[in-house]
Amino acid sequence: METNNMFEIEDSVLKKCTPPEDVTNITIPEGVTKIGRNAFGGCKNLTEITIPDSVTSIGRNAFYECKNLKKIKIPDSITNIEIQAFTRCASLTKISLPDTVTKLGLQIFFGCENLTGIEMSDRVTRIGYEAFAQCKSLSKITIPDSVTYIGDRAFANCESLTEITIPDSVTSIGPDVFQGCKNLLSVTYMGATFNPQKIKDSKTPDEKCREIMREKLYGCHPNEILTTVTLPNSVTSIGAWAFYGCKSLTSIIIPDSVTNIGDSAFADCKSLTRINIPDNVNDFGVQTFFGCENLTDIKVSDRVTRLGYETFARCKSLTQITLPFGMTHIELRAFGGCNSLRKIAIPDSITSINEEAFLGCENLSEIVIPAGVKNIERRTFSGCRSLIRISLPDSILSIEDEAFVNCESLTEITIPDSVTSIENGVFDDCNNLTAVTYKGETFNPQEVDIDKKLQELSKR
């Protein structure tokens, strides 16, 4: 590690800069390749920073709350800028991004209150969650034709923004994109221009944009209350939030031409009861069917290899589902809050079940964990009150905290000898659990300190 009066550098990463209070201008030393997480965080007296061409990456929170930073030049060598990199740089007025930067992540310029302009290259494809939220002086922004995705609240509370043109390339527009943009009078998208302050039926600007998109891309008439949709064969991808919040939609026919379904594409479609996913679909986004409270039946394509974050979370009427062989991952809270789910067939191809995957599945009574899974992660089956039987394979190496908390119907369980790590609270509030078998010993957890007992046995 190299350390001088201001810079702490390790393996060419600038870990921390701690300038004296009277220093306002900084030049980062040549040879640094990455500006690390929070490296300049809270350096409130800095007004100008020079980045050398050796730097290729700017880390998370790198310049967080550099409140007096007015000037920074990002060299062409930069290929990656992580989330919240310039959050709350309140004095920053203008910034130019090189052609090498293709994504603007979460809250990257959040709270840059004096930012009046930004130059984006025509290689940027994504504008993330709250990327420019609270940029109260931003009066004009040009979104390049390369952008396909605008995340939720991307321009929230940009009070000086009066007009914006969204290029036709954008097929994913998140909720509340222009929330609090009280002076925004003109939005142009896909050949249509509207005044956000005069939208009928109390629609938000992002809802109006999705309405326009559905008409142009999917042939759905904007004045109809969508109850059924048949997508044309020309559609190959359903963008993020495409049918988000279509609360009257009861059914949709997706053609075989579709290969991808984006984030939250059908989230909060509360009347949707069933859906067939074509065999060509190989990927779900996050929260694809989140909050589809009346969805009872879904056929998942054989080509889908993972269920993303909260894919089916809060699908309260879903009673059973068969996952295809070939699927390998079930992500965080994929079935969280599916309190009617009674039966699920997990294929042997699954190797990873993330934490809280089945959180609150109150009617799930039995589950078999495939032999490829190595860890029972945190709160995976928490609140599965009807779970009476679970089979753990010999591949399991660890059981994380609160994995089975509040599984009130579980009466017995066998932990395979392969498990070498058991965290605290695994069986908390399993009040009817009377037999745990582990490392050749069976005991009643109601009669011992179960956490202490399990950890003692795990060391054998």
N, C-alpha and C positions, 0 to 999 in steps of 0.2 A: 504493500500500500504506500502510495506517495501522498505526503501531506505537506502543505506549506501554510502560510498564514490565512489563506482564504479557501483553498481547494483541497478536497479529500478525493483522491482518485485511486481506483482499484481496478486492475485488469482493463484499463482504458475506459472505464466507466466513471463519470463524474458523480460521486455519491452525494456530496454536499458542498455548497458554497456558503461561507460565513464571512461576508465582507464587513469591515469596520463601518460604523454609522456614517462617516464622512465620505465614503466611497459611493459614487453614483453610477460610474461607468465600469463595465466589466468586459474583458475579453477572455473567452474560454481558451485554455491552452491547446495548441496543436497536438494532435495525437489522440485526443479524446474521441471515442467513437459513439458513445451514448451519454446523454444527459439523463441521469437516473431519476428514480421516483422521488418527488418532492425536493429535488436538489437545490432549487432556489426558493422553495416554499417560504412565504412570509418575509422575503427580503424587501421590505417596504420602502427603502431609500433608493433602490436601483432605478435609474431612468433609462439606461441604454445597455443592451447586452449584444456582444458580437459573437457569433457562432462560427467556428472554423469549418473548412470544407471536409475535415476528417470525420465530422459527426454525421451519422446516418440515422440516428433514432433519438426521439425526444420522449422521455418516459412519462408515466402517469403523474399528474399534479406537479410537473417539473417546475412551472412558474406560478404555482397557485398563490393567489393573493399578493402578487408583486404589484401593489396598488399604485405605485408611481412610475411603473414601466411604460415609457412612451414610444420607444424605438427598439425594434428587434428585426434583424434580417435573417430569414430562414434560407440557407444555401441550397443549391440544387442537389447536394449530396444527401439531403434528408429524404428518406423513403417511408418513414413511419412516425406518426405523431399519436401518442397514446391518449386515452380518455382524460378529460379535465386538465389538459396540459397548460392552458392559459386561463383557467377559471378565475374570475374576479380580478383580472388585470384591468382595473377600472380606468386607468389613464391611457390605455392603448387606443389609438385613434384609427390606425390603418395597418393592414397586414397583407402581404402577398405570399401565396403558397406556391412552391415550385411544381413543375409538371410531374415530379416524382411522387407526390402525395396523392393517393387515390381514394382515401376514406377520411371523413371527418367524424370522429367518434363522439361518444357520450359527453355532453357538457364541455366540449373542447374550448368554446369561447363564452361559456355561461357567465353572465354578470359583468361582461366587458362593457360597462355603461357608456363609455365615450367612443366606442368603435363606430365609425361612420361608414367605413367601406372595407371590403375584402375582395381580393382577386383570387379566384379559384381557377385551376387549370381545367382544360377540357378532358382530363383523365379522371376526375373525381366521379365516383359512382354512388357513394352513399353519404347522406347527411344524417347523422345519428340523433339520438334522443337529446333534446334540449341543447343542441349544438350551439345555437345563437340565442337561446332564451335569456331574457333580461338584458339584451343589448339595446338599451333604451334610446340610443342615438342613431341606430342603424336606419337610415332613411331609404337606402337603395341597395339591392343585391342582385347580381346576375347569376342565375343558376345555369351551369353549362349543360349542353345536350347529352353529355355522358352520364348524367345522374339518373338513376333508376329508382332510388329509394330515399324517401324523406321520413325520418322517424317522428314519433309522437312528440309534440311540444317543441319541435325544432326551432320555431321562431316565436314562441310564446312571450308575450309582454314586450315585443319590439314596438314600443309606443310611437316611434317616429316613422315607421314603415307605412308608406302611403299606397304603393303599388308593387305588384310582383308578377312576373311571368314564370310559370312552371312549364318546363319543356315537355313535349309529348313523350319523351323517353321515360318519364317517371310513371311507373305502374304500381308503386306502393306508397301510399300517403297515410301516415298514422293519425291517430286521434289528437285533437286539440293543438294542431300544428300552429294555428294563428290565434290561439286563445290570448285575450288581453291586448291584441293589436287594434286599439280603439280608433286609430286614424287610417287604417287600411281601407281604402275605397275601391280598389280595383285588383282583381285576381284574374289572370288569363291562363287558361289551361285547355289543351286539346281543341283549340279554335273557339272556345267560349270565354266570354269575359263577363264577370259579375261583380256587384258591389256587396262585400261581406256584411255591410251594415243594413242591407235591404233584402236579405234572403227570406223568402216566404217559408212558412211552416216551421219557423224557429230552428232551422237547420244551421249547423256550424259550417264555417268555410270548408273544413276538411270533409265533412259529410257531403257538401255540394260537389267538391272535387271527385269524391268517390262515385257520386251519382253520375257525373259526366263520364268518368272512366268506365263505369259499368255499361253505359250506353254505347260508347265508342268501341270498347274492346269486347264486350260480351253481349251486345244487342239488347240490353234491358232498358226499356223506355223509362226516362227519369220521372214521369208523372204517375207511374204505376206504383201501387203498394205491392212490393214483391212478395208473392206467396209461393210461386213455383218458377223455376228457371231451368231452361234447357240451353246449355252452352253449345255454340257452333263448333264444327270440327276444325275450324281454323285456329281455335284457342289451344296453345301449347303449354301455357303457364298461367296459374291463378295467383295474382300478386298479393303481397301482404295487405291485410285489412280490406281486401276486395269486397267482401260482403259483411264486413264487421257491423254488428248492431242492426242487421236486417231482421227485426224482431217478429215479422209476420211470415218470414220464409219457412215453408214447411217441407219442401223437397227441392232437390237440384239434381239434374242429370249432367254428369261430367263425361265428356267424350274421351275415347281412347287416346286421342292426340295429346292430352295433358300429361306432362311428365313431372311437374313440380307444383306444389301448393305452398304458398308463402306464409309468413308469420301472421297469426290472428286472422287468417283469411275468412273463417266462419265464426269467429269469436262472438259470443253474445247473440247468436241466432237462436233465440229462446224457443222458437216454435218448430225448429228443425227436428224431425223425428227419426229419419233414416237417411243414410248416404252410402253409395257404393264408390269406392276408390278404384279407378282403372288400374289394370295390371302394369301399365307403363310408369306409374308414379313411383319414384324411388326416394322421395324425400319429403318430410313434413317440416314446416317451420315451427317456431315456438308458439304455444298457445293457439294452435290451429283451430281447435274446437272448444276452446275455453268457454265455460258458461253456457254451453248448449244444453239447457236444463231438461229438455224433453227428448233428447237423442237417446233412442232405445236400441238402435241396431246400426252397426257399421261393419262393412267389409273392408279390411285393410289389404292393400296390394301386396302380392308376394315379394315385390322388389324393395319394399321399404325396409331399410336396415336399422333405423333407430327411431324411437319416439322422443321428440324434443321436449324441452322444458314446458310443463303444464299442458301437454298436447290435449289431453281429455279432462283436465282438472275441472271440477264442479259440473261435470255431466251427471247430474243427480239422478237421471232416469236410466242410465246405462246399466243393464243387469248382467251382461256377459259379453266377452270379446275373445276372439281367437287371434293370436299374434302369429304371423307367418314364420316358417322356418327360414333362416337366413338373417333374421333380425338379430342384432348383437347388443344393442344398448337401449335401456329404458332410463330416460333422464329424470332430473329433479322434479318431483311432484307430478309426474306424467298422469297419474290417476288420482291425485289428491282431491279429496272431497267427493269422490264418486260413491256416495253413501248407499246406492242401490246395487252396486256391483257385488254379485254373489259368486261368480265363477270366472276364472281367467286361465287360459292355457298358455303357459310360458314355454316357448320352444327351447330345445336343447342347445340351440345356437347362441342363446343369450349369454354374454360374459360379464355384463355390468348392469346392476340395478342401483341407481343413484338414491341419495337420501330422500326421505319423505315420499318415495315413489307411490306408495299406497296409503299415505296419511289420511286417516278419517274414513277409510272404506269400511263402514260399520257393519255391512252385511256379508263381507267376504269371509267364508267359513273354512276354506281349505286352500292351500297353495303348496306347490312343489317347486323348489328352487333347482334350476339346472346345474349340472356338474361343472360347468365352466365358470360359474360365479365364485369369486374368491373372498368377497367381503359383504357382510350385511351392514349397510351404512346407517348413519344416524337417522333415527325415527322412521325407518323404512316402512314399518308396519304399525306405527303408533296410532292408537285409536281404532284398531280393527277389532271391535268389541265382540264380533261373532266368530272370530278365528278360533277353531277348536283343534286344528291339526296343521302342522307345518313340517315339511321334510327338508332337512339341511344336508347337503351332500358333503362328502369327504374333502372337497376342494376348498371349503371355507377356511380362511386363515384368521379372520378377525370379525368381531361383532362390536359395532360402535354404540355409543351411549344412546339410551332410550329407544333402541331398535324395536322392542316389543311393548313399550309402555302402554298401559291401559288396554291390553288384550284380555278382557275380562273373562272370556270363555275358554281360554287356554288352560288345560288341566295338566298336561305333561309335555315335555320336550326333551329330545336327545340332541346334545351338542356333540358334533364329531370331534374325535381326538386331534384332528388336524388344526383345530382352532388354538392359536397361541396367544391371542390378545382379546380380552373382553373388557370393555369400558364400563363405567358406572351407570346405574339406573336402567340397565337393559330390560329388566322385568318389573319395573316399578308399576304399582297399581294393577298387577296381574293377580287379583285377589283369590282366584280359584286354582292357581297353579300350585299343585301339591307334589309334583315329581319332576325333578331335573336330573338327567343322567349325563355325566361328563367324566371322562378319564377313568372309566370303570367304577364310578361311584354314583349312587342314586340318593338324593336327599330332598327333603321337603323345604322349599324356600320360605315357608311361613314360620319355620322354627329356627332359622339361622339368619345371620347377616349375609344375604345372598351375594352382594357385591364382593365382600371380603372372601367368601367361600369360593366363588368363581375365579377370582384373581389368584388365590392360593393354588387351586387346581391347575390353572393355566401355566403355572411355572414348573409343573412336574415334568 
